[in-house]
Amino acid sequence: MMNAAVIPTKIFRLPDLLKAVNIWKFLGKRIVFTNGVFDILHRGHIYSLSQAAQEGDILIVAVNSDASVKRLNKGPERPINDQDSRAVLIASLIMVDAVIIFEEDTPFDLITTILPHTLVKGGDYRVEEVVGHKEVMENGGRVVINPIVEGFSTTGIVTKMRSS
């Protein structure tokens, strides 16, 4: 049986995350930041997070709160899994070093506070469409867009479940 006490140590509140980020940066670690809903974890998520982790030394994942998911209008049944469950699932992944839940519509405040070395977004975005791209790049960082793994999406999984 897995020791459940290990996983929550990767889930941070903002003040503690900022302390950890300052230590990591002092130690010369390259900070990578990505975000998402991660409602039903699937192969596309794992690919994107694995790719993101390869961009630096420390991978921070910001997870949308339940309220922010509702505001994204992903459907009345979303999120399927609550924010704490989604955070624990992401924190349990070996490539993830830190998880934080954010309440806002976008992680802009988190990004501009952390100022990661690399900002990663999965999907069909262009760099200029990624929230926080300008601030990260002005601070000497870069933005990476990971390709989508075709055929894997939470919306597709929910649709398939409904039709079964």
N, C-alpha and C positions, 0 to 999 in steps of 0.2 A: 504494500500500500504506500502511495506517495505521501510524503510529509507536507501537508497543506500549509504549514507554517513558513515554508520556503517561498512560496509563490507571492504572498502579499508584500514581501520585502521589495519586490520590483514595482509595486504600485505606490505612486507618490502623490502627495499634496504639493501644491506649488512651492511653498517655502523650502521644503526638503529637497525637491527636485532642483531648485536653483542652487542650493548648497552643493549638491552632487555634481551639477554641471560645472560649477566653478572649480571644484576639485579635479574633475576630469580634464577640463581645459588647462589647468595648472600643470597637470601631469603630461600634457601634450597629446591627449586623446582627441581624435577627430570625431565630432558629434554629428550624427545623422538624425534627421527628424522626418517623420511621416505621420499621417493621420487618416482616420476613416471611421466608419460605423462598425464594421466587422460584426454584423448581425448574425449571420450564419457563416462560420468560418469554412472556407472552401479552398480548393487547389490554387485558384487565382490569388487569393490573399497570401497563401504560403509562399508562392513564387515571388510576389511583389515584396513581401517582407524579407525574404532571403536575399533578393537583389539589393534591397535598400541596405541591409546589414553589411554587404560587401563594399559599400561606399565609404566606410569609416570604421572606427573602433567601437563606438557606443551608439546603439540604436534606441532612440526615444520614440514611442508611439503614443500619439494623442487619440483618445477614443471619444467620439461624440457622446454626450450625455443623452439620456432618454428624451429630455425636453428638446434638445437641439435636433435629434432625429425626427421628432414630430414636426418641427418647423421646416425640415427639409422636404416635407410632403412626399415621402416614399410610400405612402399608403396608410390607411387607418389602422392596420394590424401591426405596423412597425413602430418601434423595434419589437422583434419577436423575443429576443433575449434581453434582459435588463442590463443596464450599464455596468453593474458590478460583475455580473456573469461574463459579459464580453471582455471586461478588463482582466479578469482572472484567466480567461482563455488565452488572451494575447500575452499576458505575463508568463504563462506556462511555456511559451515557445522559447527554445534555446537561443535563437538569434536576437531576441528582444532583451534589452538591458533595463529599460524603464518604461512605465506606462503611467499616463495621467489622463483623467477624465476631464473634458472641457465642456462648459455650459453654453458658451457663445455659439453663434451661427457658424463662425469660422475660427480656426486656431490662430488668427492674426496676432492677437496679444501674446500668446504663448511663443510664437515664432520670433516676434520682435523682442521679446524678453530674453529668450534663450540664445538667439542668434546662432543657429547651428552652422557648422561648416558646410553641410550639404542638406538641402531640402529635397525630399523625394516625394513624388506624387505618381500614383498609378493611373493609367487611363489615356484618354484621347486629348489630354490638355496640351496646350502650347505653353512654353515657359512663362510668357507674359500673362497667362491666365491663372497662374498658381498664386494663391494668397501668400503674401510675404516674400515673393520672389525678389522684388526691388530692394527691400531692406537687407536680405541675405546677401545678394550680389554686391550691394554697396559696401558691405562689411567684409568683402573678399571671399565670400562663399559662392556656392554654385547650386544650380537646380537641375535635378535629374528626373526625367519622365520615364517610368517603367512601362513597357507595353502591357496591354491587357492579354490575359490568357483566354482566348476565345472559347465560348461555351460554358464559362463558369461565372455566374453572378448570383447574388442573393435573390434578386428579383426573379431570375429564371428558376431557381430552386423552389421559391414560394409558389410560382405559377405551376410548376410540375407537381408539387404536393397537392395543390387545389384540384388539379385535373385527375388525380389518382383516385 
